[in-house]
Amino acid sequence: MTSDTRPGPVPEPTGDTAARIDLEILGGPRRYTLDDLVEGTGLTHDLIEDYWRWLGLPVQHATERWFTDSDLESLREIAQLAAAEHLDEQALRTLVRSMGHTTERLALWQTEAFVEHAARYHGLDDVSARLTVLDNLPHLADILARQLEHAWRRQLAAVTGRYATEFAGARGGERNEHKLPLRRAVGFVDIVSFTKRTAGLGSEELSDFVQLFETRARDIVTEAGGRVVKTVGDAVLFVGDTVEIGAEMALRLATASPEGPEIPVRVGFVWGRVLARFGDVFGPSVNLASRLTEASEPGEVLIDPATAALLATSSRYALTEQPEAELQGLGAMRPVRLQRAYAAG
């Protein structure tokens, strides 16, 4: 429930205000120096500094009281985890960076969402909206933290469930170290003439346009059984666990009937092997999908001949070979247009 009461004058932040907000969000005062953390954890200065840098929070004031009780406990726990799982520096760095990179983006994303809401709902200018949110965020921190843990556990369960299904019975099987480990449908959807369509838009209009595109893409991909890997400028990279899911995602993205403004898109996808690292996917299949997307026309889905051969056995799809095209960095190829097959009459 939201109140219809509009806020009064927005107070200017002071040093005391900043300290109060900091204390409320962190859950306790900054009482420890770097030396205190070394003594309290048994870890080295270098490792502690590395940990904070991997989180994206470098130690800039080593002699100041900069750290809290929760910082001390977090360092103890990550050290215990590293020891119990025999993590080397590379594994530990990747683990901590995954948390730092994700939560940095998440904190900014959520804060900006509240700023947009405050400006829109209360009719505030950008600065006043930010000051309003600044004063309110400490009261929201606990519920946001609980929502984050809930979402993370659900996502972890989804990942482990997929892996358990995909790799059941694979222990001790034949291995080929030269092949990328995961078979995936991988594709891109991007906005046609993005620069032209967004020229002259103000910050709020541009934000709405980009958010509408990404929201539509995420909803369509999720409903088709796939996952969005990331947004790359004016494009969305998506993956699926079967070639059929890939086809459904691609076709729904290309032919969706929009609610609201139309955003013309083009799509390319392939079935191939990828390497999953850092919350991203890599490999020749990713590059090929990107080049096919660039070669496609508005509302069109292009795939490669190998993917087309896998879909040719299904009566659900119509496959039309296209003229030979030069794909940047990959050479010449005759792409195949993917469409739905409609029964005559």
Sine and cosine of phi, psi and omega as CSV:
sin_phi,cos_phi,sin_psi,cos_psi,sin_omega,cos_omega
0.00,0.00,0.65,-0.76,0.04,-1.00
-0.89,-0.46,0.52,-0.86,-0.02,-1.00
-1.00,0.02,0.53,-0.85,0.07,-1.00
-1.00,0.05,-0.01,1.00,-0.02,-1.00
-0.97,0.26,0.83,-0.55,0.02,-1.00
-0.99,0.14,0.54,-0.84,-0.06,-1.00
-0.94,0.34,0.44,-0.90,0.10,-0.99
-0.98,0.22,-0.25,-0.97,0.00,-1.00
-0.84,0.54,0.67,-0.74,-0.02,-1.00
-0.99,0.16,0.85,-0.53,-0.04,-1.00
-0.95,0.31,0.53,-0.85,0.09,-1.00
-0.96,0.28,0.67,-0.75,0.01,-1.00
-0.94,0.34,0.57,-0.83,0.06,-1.00
-0.82,-0.57,0.10,-1.00,0.06,-1.00
-0.88,0.48,-0.62,0.78,0.03,-1.00
-0.91,0.41,-0.63,0.78,0.04,-1.00
-0.88,0.47,-0.73,0.68,0.01,-1.00
-0.87,0.50,-0.66,0.75,0.01,-1.00
-0.91,0.41,-0.65,0.76,0.01,-1.00
-0.90,0.44,-0.72,0.70,0.01,-1.00
-0.88,0.47,-0.69,0.72,0.01,-1.00
-0.86,0.50,-0.70,0.71,-0.02,-1.00
-0.90,0.44,-0.67,0.74,-0.04,-1.00
-0.93,0.37,-0.66,0.75,-0.03,-1.00
-0.94,0.34,-0.68,0.74,-0.06,-1.00
-0.98,0.18,-0.25,0.97,0.07,-1.00
0.98,0.17,0.20,0.98,0.02,-1.00
0.17,-0.99,0.24,-0.97,-0.06,-1.00
-0.96,0.27,0.40,-0.91,0.14,-0.99
-0.99,0.17,0.98,-0.21,-0.16,-0.99
-0.90,-0.44,-0.17,0.99,-0.13,-0.99
-0.90,-0.44,0.57,-0.83,0.17,-0.99
-1.00,-0.02,0.09,-1.00,0.06,-1.00
-0.87,0.49,-0.65,0.76,0.03,-1.00
-0.88,0.48,-0.61,0.79,0.04,-1.00
-0.89,0.46,-0.63,0.77,0.03,-1.00
-0.91,0.41,-0.64,0.77,0.04,-1.00
-0.86,0.51,-0.72,0.70,0.00,-1.00
-0.92,0.38,-0.62,0.78,-0.09,-1.00
-0.98,0.19,-0.35,0.94,-0.04,-1.00
-0.92,-0.39,-0.37,0.93,-0.09,-1.00
0.98,0.20,0.11,0.99,0.03,-1.00
-1.00,0.01,0.27,-0.96,-0.01,-1.00
-0.99,0.11,0.33,-0.94,0.10,-1.00
-0.83,0.56,-0.71,0.71,-0.08,-1.00
-0.88,0.47,-0.69,0.73,-0.03,-1.00
-0.92,0.39,-0.64,0.77,0.03,-1.00
-0.91,0.42,-0.67,0.74,0.04,-1.00
-0.90,0.43,-0.63,0.78,0.06,-1.00
-0.87,0.49,-0.70,0.71,-0.01,-1.00
-0.83,0.55,-0.74,0.67,-0.03,-1.00
-0.93,0.37,-0.60,0.80,0.04,-1.00
-0.92,0.39,-0.63,0.77,0.04,-1.00
-0.90,0.44,-0.55,0.84,0.07,-1.00
-0.95,0.31,-0.25,0.97,-0.09,-1.00
1.00,0.03,0.33,0.94,-0.02,-1.00
-0.76,-0.65,0.97,0.24,-0.07,-1.00
-0.90,0.44,0.52,-0.85,0.03,-1.00
-0.99,0.17,0.95,-0.30,-0.05,-1.00
-0.97,-0.22,-0.24,0.97,-0.05,-1.00
-0.75,-0.67,0.96,0.28,-0.16,-0.99
-0.90,0.45,-0.43,0.90,-0.05,-1.00
-0.99,-0.12,-0.04,1.00,-0.02,-1.00
-1.00,-0.07,0.34,-0.94,0.06,-1.00
-0.99,0.16,0.99,-0.14,-0.22,-0.98
-0.90,-0.45,-0.23,0.97,-0.20,-0.98
-0.88,-0.47,0.44,-0.90,-0.07,-1.00
-0.95,-0.32,0.07,-1.00,0.09,-1.00
-0.87,0.49,-0.63,0.78,-0.01,-1.00
-0.93,0.38,-0.53,0.85,0.09,-1.00
-0.89,0.46,-0.70,0.71,0.01,-1.00
-0.88,0.48,-0.71,0.71,-0.02,-1.00
-0.92,0.39,-0.62,0.79,0.01,-1.00
-0.89,0.45,-0.67,0.75,0.03,-1.00
-0.90,0.43,-0.65,0.76,0.04,-1.00
-0.88,0.48,-0.69,0.72,-0.05,-1.00
-0.92,0.39,-0.67,0.74,-0.03,-1.00
-0.93,0.37,-0.54,0.84,0.06,-1.00
-0.92,0.38,-0.64,0.77,0.04,-1.00
-0.91,0.42,-0.65,0.76,0.04,-1.00
-0.90,0.45,-0.70,0.71,0.00,-1.00
-0.88,0.48,-0.64,0.77,0.01,-1.00
-0.94,0.34,-0.69,0.72,-0.06,-1.00
-0.92,0.40,-0.59,0.81,-0.04,-1.00
-0.99,-0.13,0.07,1.00,0.01,-1.00
0.82,0.58,0.70,0.72,-0.02,-1.00
-0.97,0.25,0.76,-0.66,0.13,-0.99
-0.99,0.12,0.02,-1.00,-0.09,-1.00
-0.89,0.46,-0.62,0.78,-0.01,-1.00
-0.89,0.46,-0.71,0.70,0.00,-1.00
-0.91,0.41,-0.67,0.74,0.00,-1.00
-0.91,0.42,-0.68,0.74,0.02,-1.00
-0.87,0.49,-0.70,0.71,0.00,-1.00
-0.89,0.45,-0.68,0.74,-0.01,-1.00
-0.88,0.47,-0.75,0.66,-0.05,-1.00
-0.94,0.35,-0.65,0.76,0.02,-1.00
-0.89,0.45,-0.57,0.82,0.03,-1.00
-0.87,0.50,-0.65,0.76,0.01,-1.00
-0.95,0.31,-0.69,0.72,-0.03,-1.00
-0.90,0.43,-0.73,0.68,-0.03,-1.00
-0.90,0.44,-0.70,0.71,-0.05,-1.00
-0.92,0.38,-0.72,0.69,-0.07,-1.00
-0.96,0.28,-0.48,0.88,0.08,-1.00
-0.89,0.46,-0.75,0.67,0.03,-1.00
-0.91,0.42,-0.64,0.77,-0.04,-1.00
-0.90,0.43,-0.72,0.70,-0.01,-1.00
-0.87,0.49,-0.69,0.73,0.01,-1.00
-0.92,0.39,-0.69,0.72,-0.02,-1.00
-0.87,0.50,-0.73,0.68,-0.02,-1.00
-0.92,0.39,-0.65,0.76,0.03,-1.00
-0.88,0.48,-0.71,0.70,0.01,-1.00
-0.90,0.43,-0.54,0.84,0.05,-1.00
-0.89,0.45,-0.68,0.74,0.04,-1.00
-0.93,0.38,-0.60,0.80,0.04,-1.00
-0.89,0.46,-0.73,0.69,0.02,-1.00
-0.86,0.51,-0.68,0.74,0.00,-1.00
-0.90,0.43,-0.71,0.70,-0.02,-1.00
-0.88,0.48,-0.66,0.75,0.01,-1.00
-0.91,0.42,-0.66,0.75,-0.06,-1.00
-0.96,0.27,-0.72,0.70,-0.12,-0.99
-0.96,0.26,-0.66,0.75,-0.07,-1.00
-0.99,-0.16,-0.04,1.00,0.00,-1.00
0.92,0.39,0.63,0.78,-0.06,-1.00
-0.99,-0.12,0.43,-0.90,0.18,-0.98
-0.96,0.26,0.19,-0.98,-0.13,-0.99
-0.86,0.51,-0.71,0.71,-0.04,-1.00
-0.90,0.44,-0.72,0.69,0.00,-1.00
-0.89,0.45,-0.61,0.79,0.03,-1.00
-0.89,0.45,-0.66,0.75,0.00,-1.00
-0.92,0.40,-0.63,0.78,0.02,-1.00
-0.93,0.38,-0.59,0.80,0.06,-1.00
-0.89,0.46,-0.72,0.69,0.01,-1.00
-0.91,0.42,-0.64,0.77,0.01,-1.00
-0.83,0.56,-0.64,0.77,-0.03,-1.00
-0.97,0.24,-0.41,0.91,-0.12,-0.99
-0.99,-0.12,-0.43,0.91,-0.11,-0.99
-0.84,0.54,-0.64,0.77,0.01,-1.00
-0.83,0.56,-0.53,0.85,0.00,-1.00
-0.96,0.26,-0.30,0.96,-0.03,-1.00
-0.99,-0.17,-0.19,0.98,-0.16,-0.99
-0.86,0.52,-0.69,0.73,-0.07,-1.00
-0.91,0.42,-0.70,0.71,-0.02,-1.00
-0.94,0.35,-0.58,0.81,0.06,-1.00
-0.91,0.42,-0.62,0.79,0.03,-1.00
-0.90,0.43,-0.66,0.75,0.02,-1.00
-0.92,0.38,-0.63,0.78,0.05,-1.00
-0.90,0.43,-0.62,0.79,0.03,-1.00
-0.89,0.45,-0.72,0.69,0.00,-1.00
-0.89,0.46,-0.67,0.74,0.01,-1.00
-0.88,0.47,-0.74,0.67,-0.01,-1.00
-0.89,0.46,-0.66,0.75,-0.01,-1.00
-0.90,0.44,-0.68,0.73,0.01,-1.00
-0.90,0.44,-0.64,0.77,0.04,-1.00
-0.91,0.42,-0.66,0.75,0.02,-1.00
-0.92,0.39,-0.64,0.77,0.04,-1.00
-0.90,0.44,-0.65,0.76,0.05,-1.00
-0.89,0.45,-0.62,0.79,0.02,-1.00
-0.91,0.41,-0.68,0.74,0.01,-1.00
-0.90,0.44,-0.76,0.65,-0.04,-1.00
-0.91,0.41,-0.57,0.82,0.05,-1.00
-0.90,0.44,-0.69,0.72,0.03,-1.00
-0.89,0.45,-0.69,0.72,-0.01,-1.00
-0.90,0.43,-0.65,0.76,-0.01,-1.00
-0.88,0.47,-0.61,0.79,0.02,-1.00
-0.96,0.28,-0.72,0.70,-0.10,-1.00
-0.92,0.39,-0.62,0.79,-0.13,-0.99
-0.95,-0.32,0.25,0.97,0.05,-1.00
-0.86,0.51,0.76,-0.65,0.03,-1.00
0.98,0.21,0.13,0.99,-0.07,-1.00
-1.00,-0.05,-0.10,1.00,-0.03,-1.00
-0.89,0.46,0.73,-0.69,0.04,-1.00
0.96,0.27,0.12,0.99,0.01,-1.00
-0.97,0.24,0.04,-1.00,-0.01,-1.00
-0.91,0.41,0.70,-0.71,-0.01,-1.00
-0.88,-0.47,0.59,-0.81,0.09,-1.00
-0.77,-0.64,0.97,-0.23,-0.08,-1.00
-0.92,0.40,-0.24,0.97,-0.03,-1.00
-1.00,0.02,-0.13,0.99,0.03,-1.00
-0.99,-0.16,0.63,-0.78,0.13,-0.99
-0.92,0.40,0.56,-0.83,-0.26,-0.96
-0.97,0.25,-0.49,0.87,-0.18,-0.98
-0.94,-0.35,0.74,-0.67,0.15,-0.99
-1.00,0.00,0.83,-0.56,-0.05,-1.00
-0.57,-0.82,0.50,-0.86,0.29,-0.96
-0.99,0.13,0.81,-0.58,-0.05,-1.00
-0.76,-0.65,0.71,-0.70,-0.06,-1.00
-0.44,-0.90,0.16,-0.99,0.06,-1.00
-0.78,-0.62,0.53,-0.85,0.23,-0.97
-0.79,-0.61,0.78,-0.62,0.04,-1.00
-0.73,-0.68,0.30,-0.95,-0.07,-1.00
-0.99,0.13,0.74,-0.67,0.04,-1.00
-0.96,0.28,0.77,-0.64,0.06,-1.00
0.81,0.59,0.76,0.64,-0.05,-1.00
-0.85,0.53,-0.74,0.67,-0.05,-1.00
-0.86,0.51,-0.70,0.71,-0.01,-1.00
-0.91,0.41,-0.65,0.76,-0.07,-1.00
-0.95,0.32,-0.43,0.90,-0.06,-1.00
-0.97,-0.24,-0.04,1.00,0.01,-1.00
-0.88,0.48,0.75,-0.66,0.05,-1.00
1.00,0.06,-0.10,1.00,0.03,-1.00
-0.96,0.27,0.63,-0.78,0.12,-0.99
-0.97,0.25,0.09,-1.00,-0.08,-1.00
-0.88,0.47,-0.65,0.76,-0.02,-1.00
-0.93,0.36,-0.67,0.74,0.00,-1.00
-0.91,0.41,-0.67,0.74,0.03,-1.00
-0.89,0.45,-0.68,0.74,0.03,-1.00
-0.87,0.49,-0.70,0.71,0.01,-1.00
-0.89,0.46,-0.66,0.75,-0.03,-1.00
-0.90,0.44,-0.76,0.65,-0.02,-1.00
-0.91,0.42,-0.65,0.76,-0.01,-1.00
-0.91,0.42,-0.63,0.78,0.02,-1.00
-0.89,0.46,-0.71,0.70,0.02,-1.00
-0.87,0.48,-0.76,0.65,-0.06,-1.00
-0.92,0.39,-0.63,0.78,0.01,-1.00
-0.90,0.44,-0.71,0.70,0.04,-1.00
-0.86,0.51,-0.73,0.68,-0.04,-1.00
-0.88,0.47,-0.72,0.70,-0.01,-1.00
-0.89,0.46,-0.69,0.73,-0.01,-1.00
-0.89,0.45,-0.69,0.72,-0.02,-1.00
-0.91,0.41,-0.71,0.70,-0.01,-1.00
-0.89,0.46,-0.71,0.71,-0.01,-1.00
-0.89,0.45,-0.70,0.71,-0.01,-1.00
-0.90,0.43,-0.47,0.88,0.02,-1.00
-0.99,0.12,-0.11,0.99,0.04,-1.00
0.99,-0.17,0.18,0.98,-0.01,-1.00
-0.95,-0.30,-0.23,-0.97,-0.04,-1.00
-0.62,-0.78,0.62,-0.78,0.13,-0.99
-1.00,0.09,0.79,-0.61,0.03,-1.00
-0.99,0.11,-0.75,0.66,-0.02,-1.00
-0.17,-0.99,0.23,-0.97,0.16,-0.99
-0.98,-0.20,0.76,-0.65,-0.01,-1.00
-0.87,-0.50,1.00,-0.06,-0.05,-1.00
0.89,0.45,-0.89,-0.45,-0.01,-1.00
-0.99,-0.16,0.36,0.93,-0.01,-1.00
-0.77,-0.63,0.42,-0.91,0.07,-1.00
-0.87,-0.49,0.77,-0.64,0.06,-1.00
-0.99,-0.11,0.80,-0.60,-0.04,-1.00
-0.76,-0.65,0.39,-0.92,0.03,-1.00
-0.68,-0.73,0.39,-0.92,0.08,-1.00
-0.59,-0.81,0.32,-0.95,-0.11,-0.99
-1.00,0.02,-0.18,0.98,0.07,-1.00
-0.69,-0.73,0.33,-0.95,0.01,-1.00
-0.92,0.38,-0.52,0.85,0.03,-1.00
-0.92,0.39,-0.65,0.76,0.08,-1.00
-0.89,0.46,-0.64,0.77,0.05,-1.00
-0.86,0.52,-0.70,0.72,0.00,-1.00
-0.90,0.44,-0.67,0.74,0.00,-1.00
-0.91,0.42,-0.70,0.71,0.03,-1.00
-0.85,0.52,-0.75,0.67,-0.07,-1.00
-0.89,0.46,-0.72,0.69,-0.04,-1.00
-0.93,0.37,-0.64,0.77,0.02,-1.00
-0.92,0.40,-0.62,0.79,0.03,-1.00
-0.91,0.42,-0.64,0.77,-0.08,-1.00
-0.98,0.22,-0.47,0.88,-0.16,-0.99
-0.88,-0.48,0.19,0.98,-0.05,-1.00
-0.88,0.47,0.67,-0.74,0.11,-0.99
-1.00,0.08,0.93,-0.37,-0.15,-0.99
-0.97,0.25,0.55,-0.83,0.24,-0.97
-0.99,-0.14,0.90,-0.44,-0.11,-0.99
0.98,-0.18,-0.32,-0.95,-0.07,-1.00
-0.86,0.50,0.63,-0.78,0.05,-1.00
-0.97,0.24,0.68,-0.73,0.06,-1.00
-0.81,-0.59,0.99,-0.14,-0.02,-1.00
-0.88,0.47,0.70,-0.71,-0.01,-1.00
-0.73,-0.68,0.23,-0.97,0.13,-0.99
-0.72,-0.70,0.47,-0.88,-0.18,-0.98
-0.67,-0.74,0.60,-0.80,0.17,-0.99
-0.66,-0.75,0.62,-0.78,0.08,-1.00
-0.49,-0.87,0.42,-0.91,0.03,-1.00
-0.64,-0.77,0.33,-0.94,0.14,-0.99
-0.97,-0.25,0.82,-0.57,-0.02,-1.00
-0.17,-0.99,-0.17,-0.99,-0.02,-1.00
-0.99,-0.14,0.61,-0.79,0.01,-1.00
-0.69,-0.72,0.30,-0.95,0.15,-0.99
-0.94,-0.33,0.80,-0.60,0.03,-1.00
-0.99,-0.17,0.89,-0.47,0.05,-1.00
-0.52,-0.85,0.55,-0.83,0.12,-0.99
0.85,0.52,0.50,0.86,-0.04,-1.00
0.95,0.30,0.29,0.96,-0.06,-1.00
-0.74,-0.68,0.12,-0.99,0.09,-1.00
-0.80,-0.60,0.55,-0.83,-0.08,-1.00
-0.69,-0.72,0.36,-0.93,0.09,-1.00
0.70,-0.71,0.18,-0.98,-0.01,-1.00
-0.84,0.54,-0.53,0.85,0.00,-1.00
-0.90,0.44,-0.60,0.80,0.02,-1.00
-0.91,0.42,-0.70,0.72,0.01,-1.00
-0.90,0.45,-0.67,0.74,-0.01,-1.00
-0.90,0.43,-0.68,0.74,0.02,-1.00
-0.88,0.48,-0.63,0.78,0.02,-1.00
-0.90,0.44,-0.69,0.73,-0.02,-1.00
-0.93,0.37,-0.61,0.79,0.04,-1.00
-0.91,0.42,-0.60,0.80,0.05,-1.00
-0.89,0.46,-0.68,0.73,0.02,-1.00
-0.89,0.46,-0.51,0.86,-0.05,-1.00
-1.00,0.07,-0.20,0.98,-0.08,-1.00
-0.99,0.14,0.31,-0.95,0.02,-1.00
-0.99,-0.12,0.28,-0.96,0.04,-1.00
-0.81,0.59,0.75,-0.67,0.00,-1.00
0.97,0.25,0.21,0.98,-0.09,-1.00
-0.93,-0.38,0.53,-0.85,0.12,-0.99
-0.90,-0.43,0.83,-0.56,0.08,-1.00
-0.93,-0.37,0.65,-0.76,0.07,-1.00
-0.76,-0.65,0.17,-0.99,0.00,-1.00
-1.00,-0.02,0.26,-0.96,-0.04,-1.00
-0.86,0.51,-0.60,0.80,-0.02,-1.00
-0.91,0.41,-0.65,0.76,0.05,-1.00
-0.93,0.38,-0.63,0.78,0.03,-1.00
-0.87,0.50,-0.62,0.78,0.00,-1.00
-0.89,0.46,-0.58,0.81,0.02,-1.00
-0.94,0.34,-0.55,0.84,-0.02,-1.00
-1.00,0.06,-0.20,0.98,-0.09,-1.00
-0.91,0.42,-0.38,0.92,-0.02,-1.00
-0.98,0.18,-0.16,0.99,-0.03,-1.00
-0.99,-0.10,0.69,-0.72,0.03,-1.00
-0.99,0.15,-0.02,1.00,-0.06,-1.00
-0.99,0.15,-0.27,0.96,-0.15,-0.99
-0.83,-0.56,0.54,-0.84,0.14,-0.99
-0.95,-0.32,0.75,-0.66,-0.07,-1.00
-0.86,-0.51,0.81,-0.59,-0.05,-1.00
-0.80,-0.60,0.89,-0.45,0.01,-1.00
-0.92,0.39,0.67,-0.74,-0.04,-1.00
-0.97,-0.25,0.28,-0.96,0.07,-1.00
-0.86,0.51,0.46,-0.89,-0.01,-1.00
-0.85,0.52,0.69,-0.73,-0.01,-1.00
-0.78,-0.62,0.52,-0.86,0.07,-1.00
-1.00,-0.05,0.92,-0.39,0.00,-1.00
-1.00,-0.08,0.84,-0.54,-0.11,-0.99
-0.80,0.60,0.83,-0.55,0.04,-1.00
0.98,0.18,-0.11,0.99,-0.07,-1.00
-0.86,-0.51,-0.25,0.97,0.01,-1.00
1.00,-0.06,-0.21,-0.98,-0.08,-1.00
-0.99,0.15,0.58,-0.82,0.04,-1.00
-0.42,-0.91,0.50,-0.86,0.14,-0.99
-0.98,-0.19,1.00,-0.07,0.00,-1.00
-0.92,0.40,0.26,-0.97,-0.01,-1.00
-0.85,-0.53,0.74,-0.67,0.06,-1.00
-1.00,0.09,0.75,-0.66,0.01,-1.00
-0.97,-0.22,0.78,-0.62,0.08,-1.00
-0.66,-0.75,0.23,-0.97,0.13,-0.99
-0.98,0.20,0.58,-0.82,0.06,-1.00
-1.00,-0.04,0.81,-0.59,-0.01,-1.00
-0.93,-0.36,0.77,-0.64,-0.01,-1.00
-0.92,0.38,0.68,-0.74,0.02,-1.00
-0.93,0.36,0.56,-0.83,0.00,-1.00
0.96,0.29,0.00,0.00,0.00,0.00
